[in-house]
Amino acid sequence: MSDTITATPQTPAEIRDWLAQRVGYYLERPAADIDGSVPLTQYGLDSVYAFALCGDIEDTLDLPVDPTLVWDVDTVDALSAHLAELIAAR
């Protein structure tokens, strides 16, 4: 699994794919195994990785986010839509 980020995702689909890759990286699973409608806690994403994912979001998407975002918006699909709205609003 790669930790490389090649381009900044912009569309909801790109953000969703990027998030699935990041979640898969942290959980050591292929991104294709990450169902966007399943709560991340069901995959075993813990607080350390959730915090790291928030850092990835800030670094890659240049969006400040609360460290609890991943718990508040807890699926890849919902998180993708939320982040796309934030990007569009700036």
C-alpha positions in Angstrom: 0.0 0.0 0.0 1.3 3.4 -0.9 1.5 6.5 1.3 2.1 8.7 -1.8 -0.3 11.5 -2.6 -0.1 12.5 -6.3 -2.8 15.2 -6.8 -5.1 17.2 -4.6 -8.6 15.7 -4.8 -11.3 18.3 -5.6 -14.5 16.5 -6.6 -16.6 14.4 -4.2 -15.6 11.3 -6.1 -11.9 12.2 -6.0 -12.2 13.0 -2.3 -14.0 9.7 -1.7 -11.3 7.7 -3.5 -8.5 9.6 -1.6 -10.2 9.0 1.7 -10.7 5.3 1.0 -7.0 5.1 0.1 -6.0 6.8 3.4 -8.3 4.7 5.5 -7.0 1.6 3.7 -3.5 2.7 4.3 -4.0 3.1 8.1 -6.0 -0.2 8.4 -3.6 -2.1 6.0 -6.4 -3.0 3.7 -6.9 -2.3 0.0 -8.9 0.9 -0.7 -11.4 -1.3 -2.7 -12.3 -3.1 0.5 -13.5 0.2 2.2 -17.3 0.5 1.7 -18.1 4.2 1.8 -21.3 3.6 3.7 -19.8 1.7 6.6 -18.9 3.7 9.8 -15.1 3.9 10.1 -15.3 2.5 13.6 -16.7 -0.8 12.2 -13.4 -1.1 10.3 -11.5 -0.7 13.6 -10.3 2.9 12.9 -9.1 4.0 16.3 -8.5 7.5 17.7 -4.9 7.6 16.7 -5.6 6.9 13.1 -8.7 9.2 13.1 -6.4 12.0 14.4 -3.8 11.2 11.7 -6.6 11.2 9.0 -7.7 14.6 10.2 -4.0 15.7 9.7 -4.0 14.2 6.2 -7.2 16.2 5.4 -5.7 19.4 6.7 -2.4 18.9 4.8 -3.8 17.6 1.5 -7.0 19.6 1.2 -5.8 22.7 3.0 -8.8 22.6 5.2 -8.7 23.1 9.0 -10.8 20.4 10.6 -11.7 19.5 14.2 -9.9 16.4 15.4 -13.3 14.9 16.1 -14.5 15.3 12.5 -14.0 11.6 11.7 -16.3 10.6 14.6 -18.9 13.3 13.8 -19.1 12.4 10.1 -18.2 8.8 10.3 -18.4 7.2 6.9 -16.2 7.8 3.9 -19.2 8.8 1.8 -20.5 11.3 4.3 -17.0 12.7 5.0 -16.4 13.1 1.2 -19.6 15.1 0.8 -18.9 17.2 3.8 -15.3 18.0 2.7 -16.5 18.7 -0.9 -18.9 21.3 0.5 -16.2 22.9 2.6 -13.9 23.1 -0.5 -16.7 24.6 -2.6 -17.5 27.2 0.1 -14.0 28.6 0.3 
